[in-house]
Each structure stands twice: as structure tokens, then as C-alpha cells.
């Protein structure tokens, strides 16, 4: 008897139909409580929280409150550089829907919601119809905003309000949708749960969106793989962005030896975050790229908290000045560092913290380029197009 | 009973009444938003803190009871707001 494959993977053949899903994975087993197979699965939405603990917390909160819980599948991938959740929903919607069903069983939910970009609702509705689940899962369209997937903003949108973060107190696992204990789980996490239910060791892999010169794709890679084996680092690669726009730039020498595993990433101040890996090509400017991203992030602030509302535009403006070759105003870097310090930990959500993490990593990694700029030069090829995608083309 | 200040960052609109009434524990940043002294409030500040909470026009300053007593580093930091990993 040969050993079963470690994982059949989430991305399938590209045929999103129920028939292809059942042919590849078999039907969802009826028995078995999710807590018996969830194992050490962690959330794939960015925070990496252990799924077993989250399921337990929501189930307990619902029991204590004497009310059924709510489950929300989070497909709100607001990160412009990330496409893994959108790709998963388009290619393997039935794995996500199986995962929702399992999560609802685990926490005793009577209300199940799947939230995703408006453009994906058509395909998801077809998938629900195929399995006769149209009445059981409510689809909610999310605005095309960076913070749409932030869990409190997501809950607000599901409740019919504007998609705005509301602060972490009380947490959504206690009071979420309609004030009820709510499990918000990233769609990739749900799909992995659906494979785990079938005895497939899906917890050891993760989806990433890879950016290299001239190419963007989504791949499923083993956790613990060497970053250099997952992301081709062409000669001259200047830096690697890990995690996304709330992530960190790493020098290529550091990135090359790194393994994609939580503690290894944490040791260099990085995390897999939204699953973005981007290798900055030799002919681009990392300061310019970061300035464009910060302009976008500042514009994406919900504008509710004073420090974020005031700080991010100033930080973005300082980076824009640093991105322009030429003499810089004395005190600009000191101002930038002070503003960064003033926004950290002072928002209802972690948008300011994540934005400042990216800036701090850019100032560390692109120190030589900053010196070039101060001397009136930029090492990027003149007129090179933007590398990192920024909606609206802020540049 | 230990008490700790917290700012509802969404409700706060930067009136600055808290820093006027409780300068021992609240400073304002350059945009007029409060920076709170880290840790528990010293007992002698409980009464003025309650006055500051009552005076906040945005009802954004909160005084919360905490179970465990922690040392007071006495340094101004961004926030005392709890942040769970959820």
C-alpha cells in the first residue's frame, strides 16, 4: 500500500464545479467533530491564530450567552498585492463551502455568511446552487478597500453598515454579527479545514502570491520551505517584501536563507501576513515603491482615529520627499521617525502599526538608496514602471 | 482596586480636556490627541481621573478597573488599550 499524498492541494484543476470537487476530494465525511481533526491548523488571514482555540472560544461564548453563534467566511482580500483568496474562491469554491459547513458544526452556528469581493459573488452563488445550499449561506459583497477584511469592519459590513473597523473591545468572538458570538475565519483556513476533515494533511501548506519581474502568480507551498526555493530571486534582486503592505522588506541575503515558518520569520521581524512574497527587481527603486504604497495606505485609512488620520498622510508625504533624488530638508528623517512612533498602538485597528512596520523596514533595507537620493541620484532605471500594484496608480 | 485609563480612539476627537484636567497622566501629541501614561493610575489620581472622564466632550476617555496591579513605568506611551491576538 502506498502512502497517501500529503495534500491534494487547494487550487484544484481550475474547474470550480461540484462534480470536479467531488471527483478530486470525495464527499465531505458526515461524522467527526472538527475539533478532532483541526490539529495545529493556524489562520491564514494574517494573524496566524490557532484555529482550534478560536473554534473553542466561539463555541464557549455561544454556550455562555445561550445563543447560536455566527460563522463568517472572510474572503475580503483588500491587500492589492494579494490574490490567493480570490484565486481560491474562483478555483475551489466547494472546499471553502465545505469548510464553512464544518466551522458552523464546530461552534454551533445557525447563521453562515461568506463575504467576498462583489466580482466573486456570481461564481459563489452558482456553487451554492449546485450543492443546494442557497438558503443556508448568505453571500455578502465587500467594498474594494484595504480594510474590508479587517474582522470588525467585516462584521460591520455583514450587519449592513459601512465597512469600518470598530475597535477590538469587545472581541467579535464574544459580540460580532448582530451582537452574537461570531467566528470570522479566512477562506483559505476554511478550505484547509475541509481537506483535514478528509484525512489530508493540509495544515502544512500555505498559499502565497508571488511577485517577480514581469510575473504574478499564486502557488501552494509547504510551510518550512526555503523562501529562495519558493520565490525565484533573480540576480540583482534588491529586497524581498514578505507579508504584503503591512509586511516587511528584507535584504536579499536575509531572505534567501529564510524558511517560511512562523518563528523563523518572526526572528527577522517578518510574518507571512497576507501571504505576499515579492522580489524587487534590480531596476526599481525600493524607496519609490514604498512611497507609492504609503500614499495608498494613507488614503485607505478609515479616518476614524486621530493619530492615523493625521500621521499616515504626513508619513506618506515624507516618504514621497525621500523618494525624490535631491537635497532633503534637514530634520525630515527625524520627523518621519517621530510620526511613526506617534501612530503605533493608537488606532482602533492595526492599520497604522502595519503601515509603519513597512516604512521602518524600508528605511533599514534601503539605506544605501536613501544615501543615493540625498546625493541627487536614483539607481532605478529611468521611467521603470511601478513594481508593486497600487490601485489608482498613486505615483 | 486598580484602575487604568483607556481612550476610545474612534470616539476621541482631540478636544484635549483630558490633558487640561489630568496633566499628570495625559499629554497631547502634536495633533492634539491624548498620550496616556503607561500602567495603572496611582491612587491619588483616581478622583481627578474621574473628573476628566466626566468632562470629555466626546465621552472617549474611559476608566477601567483592572484585576492585577502592575508597576508604573511612568513613561508616556501611545495607548493602554488591550490588544488581543484574535
Interface residues (C-beta under 8 A of the other chain):
Chain A: X47 X49 X54 X57 X151 X165 X166 X167 X168 X169 X171 X172 X173 X304 X305 X306 X307 X310 X311 X341 X342 X343 X344 X345 X346 X347 X348 X350
Chain B: X8 X9 X10 X12 X13 X14 X29 X30 X31 X32 X33 X77 X78 X79 X81 X82 X83 X84 X85 X86
